Amino acid sequence: MKKKLLLVLFLLVTIAIDVYVVPILWTTNKQDYKVDDSIIAKIENEEDTTEEETNVIEDLRTEYNNNDIVGVLTIDNADYSTVVTQTNDNSYYLNHSVTKEKDRLGTPFLDYRIDINNTRKLLIFAHNSRYRSMPFEILENYYDKSYYDEHKYLTLTTEEKTNTYEIFSVYVEVEDFDYYDLNFSSNKAWLKHLTKLKNNSMYDTGVEINENDNIIILQTCSTLSKYSSYKHKFLVVIGKLVS
């Protein structure tokens, strides 16, 4: 419990700093966390083999000279894609680019506790700010149900596979951060957790969940004015594995 609390507090403090930082303190926005169109075309080409999909990650590792790259995240019907990194802590990519240069924009990263191909909950974090273009600013479009209706699927490509997730919950959390939890005593406890995440949604997505679902959670800072009085306010976009 103590380790979990320390992890939550660390993430709350470090990620939320973005919302209040003066724009001139940010480094130049190189947008280098975004994936080249040729790589995306390769992922989306239905004729590609599994081996070729695997090579996408290797290609990116070579391109950026960075073996921390573990995936590529895309949003359905949106001109958006990003690399996903992972290292042995949840702090390094808060202030480093995908080329490992110091950069306050950071790079989207997977929680260090997770096995991207085997853990049934994936947690991916990235910055957002009211001042600058940031890696996860696109997620704030999901406040609008009509945007959700047109962009309800996420795709995550790893070394081993390409998975599609259907978003079932979107909300801003200000005090209860148990969506960080990874350990559950039973399938019943897991389903109770999923049900809570679904019920937290700011609108009904109509997506059903069950105890066999694997999920992905994207987290970033919320800039909605209605939450401005809260010290911590995190937007979470949650999807379940569908293919």
N, C-alpha and C positions, 0 to 999 in steps of 0.2 A: 504493500500500500504506500509506503514511504517513497519507494522508487517511482511508482506511478505518479504520485503527487509532485515530485521533483521534476519529472518529465513534462507534466502538464504545465507547471508554473514556468519552466524554462521556455517552452514553446509560446506560451501566452505573452511573456515579456518580450522575447526576441522578434516574433513575427509582427506583433501589434505596433512596434516602434514606427513602422513605415507611415502610418496614417498621419503622424504628427511631424515628420521631418520636413524641414524647409527645402523647397525644390533645389536651391543652388548647392545643397550639400550632396546631391546625387551625382554619380559619375555619368558620363555620356551613355545614352541608351543605345547600345550596339545591336540589340535585338538578336544576339547570337544564340539565344536559347531556342530560337525557332528553327524548324527543320526545312531544308532545301526542298523545293517543289519536286525535284527529280526523285528524291527519296520517298516523298509522299505518293508520287505516281507509282512507284515500285510497290508500295504497301497496298495500294488500292487496286492494282492490276490483278484481276481474278485468275489470270493464267499463270501467275507466279507460283512457284512450288514452295513447299515449307522450307526447303533449304535456302531459297532466295530470300524468304522473309527473315530467316535467321541472319542472313548476311547484312540486312539493313542495319542491325545494331553494330555489327562489326565494322561496317562502312563508316558509321558515325563515330565510333571509337577511334578509327584511323584518322578521319577528317579532323577531329578536334583533339587528337592525341590524349584521349581521356577514357580510361577503362572503367570509370565510375558510371558511364552511361548504361542504363539497364532497360530503357524502353522509349517508345514514342507514343505520345498521347495526342489524339485528334478528336475534334468535335464534329458530329454529323452536320452536314449542310452549312458549315462555317469555314471561312478561310483561316483556319487556325490549326496549328500543330506545334508541338514542343517536345524536346528531349526530356526525359526523366532520368535523374541521377540518383545514386545512392552511395553513401559512405558509412563509416562506423559511428557517426553521431548525427544529430539533427541540428547542427549549427553551421557546418562548413559552407553549405550551399545557400545559406541565408545571405552571404556577402561575397560569393565567388561566382564567376561566370562559368559557362560550360567548358571554357578553355583554361579554367583554374586561375584566372586573373582576379584580383580584388575588384569587386563590383557590387555596389549596394543594391542593384536590381536583383541580384541572386539568380538562381536557376531552380526550376521545379525539382523536388526531390522526394523520394520514397522514404518513409520512416525506416530507420536503421534496423528495427526489430523484425522486419518483414522479409519473408522469402517471396519474391515477386511471382514465382510460378507455383507456389504451394500454399501460402497463407490465404485463408478464406476472406480476410478483410485486408484491402490495400488502402493505405493512407498516404496521400500525396499532398505536399504543402508547397505554396509559392506566394510571392508577395503581390500586394495590390496597394494602390495609393490614390488619393484624390488629386495628387500633384503631377504624377508622371505616368507614362505608358509602362505598364508592368506585366510580368508573365501571366498572372491570373486575373487581370482586370476584366477579361471577357466573361468571367463567371457572374458578374453582377447583372448581366443581361437576364439571368434566370429569375430575377424578381418578377419579371413580366411573364405571365402564363402563356401568352401568345408566342413568346420567344421559345419557351420550353416546347410548345407543340411542334415547332419546326426544327428543334435541335435536341431531341430527347435521347439521342444515343451517343455514347462515347466509345472510342476504340483505343485499346492499349496493345501495342506490339512489343513483344519481348524477344529474347533470343530463341525461345522455344515455340512461341505461338502468337497468334493475333486474336484477341478476345473483344467482344462487343458487350457493352453494358447499357441497360435501359435505366435512365434516371427515374427514381421513384420518390425522392424527397429533396426539397430545397428549403433551407431555413437559416436564420441567423441565431447563433448561440451566444449568450452573454454570461452564463454562470454554470451550466451543467456540461462538463466536457467529458462525459463517459464514453463518447464515441471514439475516444482514444483506446478504449479497452480492446485487448486482443485475446484474452483468455476467458473461456466460458466452460462451466462445469458439465453442461449437457446440451443437447440439441434444443431442449425446451428453453433453457436459459438464452441460447442464441436467438431463437425465434422471438422471445420476449424483448430482446435487445433490438432486433430488426423492426419489430412492431412499434417500439418507442420511436425509433428514427423516422419511420413512415408517418406516424401520428404527429410528429413535430413539424411536418411540412407546412409551408405557408399557403399551399393550395393542394387540392386533391389531384394527383397525377393519374389515378385510376389503375395504377400498376399494383398487382398482387405480389405478396412476398410469402416465402415458406422457409422451413427450417433447413432446407437443402441449398439455399441461395448462398453464393459467394458475392461479395460486394466490393465496390470501390468508393472511397470518400476523397473528394477534393476540398481542401480548406484554404481560405484566404481571408484577409481582413475585409470587413464590410465598411463602406463609406456612407451608408444610408443615414440621413440626418436624424431619423427617429431614434437611432441608437447612439447618438453622439455623446450622451451623458454617461454612457457605460465605459468603464476602463478597458474592457476587452469585448470585442464583438466580431465573431468569426462567421463568415458565410460558409456553409457546407453544402456541397452538391453531391448527392449519393445515388449510385446506380447499382443494379444487380446484373450479374452475368447472365446473358441470354444466348450467346453463341461464341 
